Amino acid sequence: MKKIIYENDKFEFSIIDNAIFRILLKPLTRILAADLVKNKAAFDPFFTKPKMPFIIIFDENMSVDEKVHEVFSSPERSYFKNYEAFVLKSLTHKLIAKNIDKIYPTQHERKFFNTEKDALLWIQEKLKSEELKV
């Protein structure tokens, strides 16, 4: 079950089954690095584990400042994530994603998808495999 926990003019934050953060980047917006820093406080109170998975959904009619990639991949953003699934709808975003791991590697596992359903299935499989290891 998805529950919206915070919304502003650029983002909609929700949590799925109290275990997966979902961030929708709204249409016709430009995301800046400062937005990422500011918005982390919105989901901090909802952490139930030290590291949690994220699904980030890019609308095809939005853009990000080039500094966003650097901030998104930084250790300061990796320490609270175990998995990160990006849902990309535009060809431009998909082309950038092809090289993003080479330029901005992360300390957590990150994967790119065409649909939210596929992204959610991947994260659910990862979480199940973690449970089996315990």
MOMOCOR-V396884 format. One record per residue. NEAR is the number of other C-alpha atoms within 12 Angstrom. Layout:
near: (NEAR | NEAR)
This chain:
near: (12 | 17 | 19 | 23 | 25 | 24 | 19 | 18 | 17 | 28 | 33 | 28 | 32 | 29 | 30 | 24 | 17 | 22 | 29 | 38 | 44 | 39 | 37 | 33 | 35 | 24 | 21 | 16 | 21 | 25 | 31 | 24 | 23 | 18 | 24 | 29 | 20 | 16 | 26 | 24 | 15 | 24 | 29 | 22 | 16 | 27 | 24 | 17 | 17 | 15 | 24 | 34 | 39 | 43 | 41 | 36 | 38 | 38 | 32 | 23 | 21 | 24 | 28 | 30 | 18 | 19 | 20 | 22 | 27 | 25 | 24 | 37 | 29 | 24 | 16 | 17 | 28 | 26 | 21 | 29 | 32 | 28 | 35 | 38 | 38 | 38 | 33 | 32 | 25 | 22 | 16 | 18 | 26 | 21 | 14 | 20 | 27 | 18 | 16 | 23 | 22 | 14 | 15 | 24 | 22 | 27 | 21 | 26 | 25 | 32 | 34 | 33 | 28 | 25 | 22 | 26 | 16 | 20 | 30 | 33 | 18 | 28 | 35 | 25 | 16 | 25 | 23 | 14 | 12 | 14 | 10 | 9 | 8 | 7)
